[in-house]
Amino acid sequence: MSTHLKIRQKYIMQKKKFSLGFYGNGKGHKITNLFIDKPSIDYVGLFGFVGDFARSEGIIQDVRIEDIWLVGNNYVGGLVRFLDLAASVSNCNVHGYVSGNVEVGGLVGRLDNGIINNSLSMAPFTDLK
């Protein structure tokens, strides 16, 4: 398991609502040849909603994605679909191709008050609208 992301997850159950605190440290390992082709689906990316929108907090760090091919509809991000308040991405990079219609990014599809530090996307992306 040393070559896989080690993820510690904190589960919170409250009034029939489910929330997940996410802490991912890739420790510099890389994910290669990630292929997702969902042109009619919204919120496409390796990770979904990270942060307060999902009523959770989240930290993603030291993750590298190479040779990504990712196609979605709206809110499409190579690493994170939606990065919200109380969430951060640090020391991450994405290389490859990302495409969608609205709010598309090589690293993050939609950013709402989340924090991105020392991260890079070399994924040319297409925002069709």
N, C-alpha and C positions, 0 to 999 in steps of 0.2 A: 504494500500500500504506500510505500515511500514515493512512488512516482505519481500518485493521485493527489488531488486536492484533499487536504484534511479540513473537514468542515465541522464546526461545533455549532449545534443548533439549540436554541432555547425556545421551548413551546409554552404558550400562554393560552389557557382556555378561560374565556370570560363571557358570560351571558350568551352562550351558544355561538360566539364568534371565535374564530381561530386566527391566531397571529403567530408569526415565526420571526424570531430575531436571528439574523444570519451573520455569521462571522466566518469568512472564507479567506484562507491564506494559501496561495498557490506555491509559496516558497520558491518562486522563480521557475517552476516547472512550466511546460507549455502544452497547450492543447493544439493539435494539428488536424487539418482537413475537416473542420466542422462544416457540415452541409445541411442547411435548412431551407427548404423551398416551399413556402406557404403564402403565395401571392394574394390570397383572399382573406388572410387571417390578420387581425390586429394584435399588437403587443407580441412581437416576435423577437427573440434574442436568447442568449445562453441563460441569463438570469431574468426573472420576471420583474415584479414590483419590489423594489428595495427601498425601505424608508417608511415615513409616517403615513403615506397613502394606504399602505398595507397594514397600518397600525402596528408597526414593528420598527426596529432599528436595524441597521446593517452596515457591515464593513466588508469590502472586497479589496484584497491587496495582493500584490506580487503575482498576478495572473497574466499569462502571455498566450495569445491566440494567434496562430499562424495559418495561412491558407484557408481563411474562412470564406464561405460562399453562403450568403444569407439574404433571402428575399421574403418580404412580408408586405402587408398593406399599410397600416398606420402605426406609428410609435414602434419603430424598428431600430434596434441597437445591437451592434456586434457583441458587446459584453452584457449590457443591461438594457432592458426595454424601457424602464421608467425608474429614474433615480430621484427620490423625493427627500423631504426634510428628515433629518436624523440619520442620513445615510452618507457613506463616502466610498470613493474609489481612489486607491493610491497605488502608485508604481505598477500600473497595468498597461499593456499595449495590445493592439489588434492590427493584424495585417491581412488584407484580402479584399473582398468585395461585399458591399451591403447595399440593398436597394429596397425602396418602398415609396409610398405616396406622401404621407404627412409626418413630420417630426421624425426624421431619419438621421442617424449618425453612426459613424464607424465604431465609436466607443459606447455612447449612450443615445438612445432614441429620444427620450423626453427627460429633461432636467428641470426639476422644480425645487430649488433651494437645497439640493444635495451638494456635496463637495467633491471636486475632482482635483487630486494633487499628483504632480509628477507622472502623468499618464499621457499616452500618445496613441493616435490612430493613424495608421498608414493604409487605411482601407478606403479607397475612393468610394463615395456613396452617391446614389442617385435618389433625389427627392423629386418625384414625378409631378408634384403639384406646385 
